[in-house]
Amino acid sequence: MGKLPVVSALAIVKVLRKNGFGISRQRGSHIILIKFVDNKKRIVVVPNHRQIDPGTLLSIIAQSGMLKGEFLNFLRR
């Protein structure tokens, strides 16, 4: 799939909201999003930074339950 793009927290939150996540709260510099899947709560924590490190982005994608390619496709839209 290649290198991950440099993205901001706002771009990540936008993708997650398109996929059914809602912003639950913001604690300090972290935005917490929640989505209910099969009566279970899926929580994603996004640091509110201008640039998200590649490792952090991969962690966010894993927390969301999305595939890397699926997430990147939504990011390009």
C-alpha positions in Angstrom: 0.0 0.0 0.0 3.0 2.3 0.4 3.7 5.2 2.7 0.9 6.6 4.9 0.0 10.2 4.1 0.5 13.0 6.6 -2.9 13.9 7.9 -4.4 16.1 10.6 -6.6 15.1 13.4 -9.5 17.0 11.8 -9.2 14.9 8.6 -9.2 11.7 10.7 -12.2 12.8 12.6 -14.0 13.6 9.3 -13.4 10.1 8.0 -14.5 8.5 11.3 -17.7 10.6 11.4 -18.5 9.4 7.8 -18.2 5.9 9.2 -20.7 6.3 12.0 -18.5 7.5 14.8 -19.8 10.4 16.9 -17.7 12.8 19.0 -18.2 11.8 22.6 -16.0 14.4 24.3 -12.6 16.1 24.2 -10.2 15.7 27.1 -7.2 18.0 26.8 -5.7 17.5 23.4 -7.5 14.2 22.7 -10.8 13.8 20.8 -12.8 10.7 21.8 -15.1 9.2 19.3 -17.6 6.4 19.9 -19.6 4.0 17.7 -21.8 1.2 18.7 -21.2 -2.1 16.8 -23.3 -5.1 17.6 -24.3 -3.6 21.0 -20.6 -3.1 21.8 -19.0 0.3 22.2 -16.0 1.0 19.9 -13.9 3.9 21.2 -11.2 5.7 19.1 -8.9 8.3 20.6 -7.5 10.9 18.2 -4.8 13.4 19.4 -5.8 16.9 18.2 -2.6 17.7 16.3 -1.9 19.2 12.9 0.2 16.2 11.9 -0.5 12.7 13.1 2.5 10.3 13.2 2.3 7.2 11.0 2.3 4.8 13.9 -0.4 6.8 15.7 -2.5 6.8 12.5 -2.1 3.0 12.2 -3.3 2.7 15.8 -6.3 4.9 15.1 -7.2 2.8 12.1 -6.9 -0.4 14.2 -9.1 1.1 17.0 -11.7 2.0 14.4 -12.0 -1.5 13.1 -11.5 -0.3 9.5 -9.0 -1.8 7.1 -6.1 0.4 6.2 -7.1 0.6 2.5 -10.7 1.4 3.4 -9.6 4.2 5.7 -7.3 5.7 3.1 -10.0 5.5 0.4 -12.3 7.6 2.7 -9.5 10.0 3.3 -9.1 10.6 -0.4 -12.7 11.4 -1.0 
